[in-house]
């Protein structure tokens, strides 16, 4: 299993399909990286030489693609900023509700979690 930038990528897949296993790289960016590194996208990841792996790493740094820990940290800081300035989106993030205008009266179970049944308390006689 080849390791790129601290991430194990699947060795039996084509390198074009293996690169998106790195957080921050999608199919389109993977094509762009391979084109910049002048590597055939149909080569299996296990067949890459050390020179080709270093060419991929060089292409990622040349194209200034933010990946893995740096990208996660950037996203977290953006959310913290929204929450600290108390804007609408920040408040929705803090409460765990949908952020982008979806309805909440019926759906939104992914964001809100499983239903919490509210029971009725009867008075003792």
N, C-alpha and C positions, 0 to 999 in steps of 0.2 A: 504494500500500500504506500504510494508516494505521499510525502508530506510537503505541503506548500504553505509557508507562512504560519506554521503551527497547527495546520488542519490536515487531517488524514482525508485524502480524496479517494473514491472508489477506483480500484486498479483495473477492473474488467470493463469499465465503460469507456467510450470515446472521451478524449480530453475535453471536447466541447461540452459534453454532458456532465463531466466530472467537476469542472471549474465552478458551476453554480452551487456546489456544496459549501463553498466559502461564503460566509455571511457578507452580503453587500455586492455580490457578483451574480447577475442574472444571465439568461441566455444571450441577450444582445451584447452585454458587456463582455461575456466570454468570447464571443466571435471577434469583438473589437480587440481584445487582448491578444488572441491568437494571430490575428491579421498583423498587428503591430510587431509581434515576436517572430513573424513569418514561420509559423508552425502549421502543419497540416491538421485540420480539426478532426480528421478521421482516425488518427493514431490513438491506440489504446493508452491509457495513463501508465500502465506498467511498462510500456515499451519506450517511454521517454528517457532520453539520456540526461546526464547531470547538466550538460550545457543547455539543453532545451528547458529544463526546470529553472535554471538561473535566468534564461531569456524571458520566461513567463513572469518571474518575480521582477525583473528589470522593467518589463512592459507595464506591470501594475504600478510601479513607482513613477515611471515616465508619464503615464496617463493621469497621475494624481487621483487614483481611485481610493476612496476611504473604505476600509474593510474591517471586519471583525471587531476587536475591542474598541478601537477609535470610533467606529461608527456607532456602536452601542452606547458609548459614553456621550457622544454628540446628541443622540436621540434623547437620552435620559436628561441631559442638561437643558434641552429644548422644553421637555415636559416640566421640569422643575421651574424654569423661567415662566412658563404659562401659569403655573400654579401660584408662584410667588406674587405675580402682578394681579392676581385675582380676576383674570379675564374669564369670559364665559367658557371657553374651551378648557381652561385650567380647572375651573370648578367642576365641569363634567368629568374630567379625568380623575379628580380627587374623589368624587362620589362614585366612580365606577359606572357611569351611565354613558350611553352613546354620545359621541362628540359631534358627529357630522349631520345632525338634523333628522335622524331617524325617529320614528314614532316609538313611544315607550309604553303606551297603555296596553297593548297586547303582546307585541313581540319583544325583541331586544334581550332574549334569554342568554345569548352568548356573553354580553357585557354584564347583565344583572345577576347572573348565576341562577341556580335552581329556585323554583318558587318556594316562598316561605308561607305556609298555611297559618292563618290567624284564626284562632279558635275563640269561642264565646265562653266566658266564665259565668257560671250560674251562681246565684246567691244561695247560701245555705238556709234551710228552713228552720 
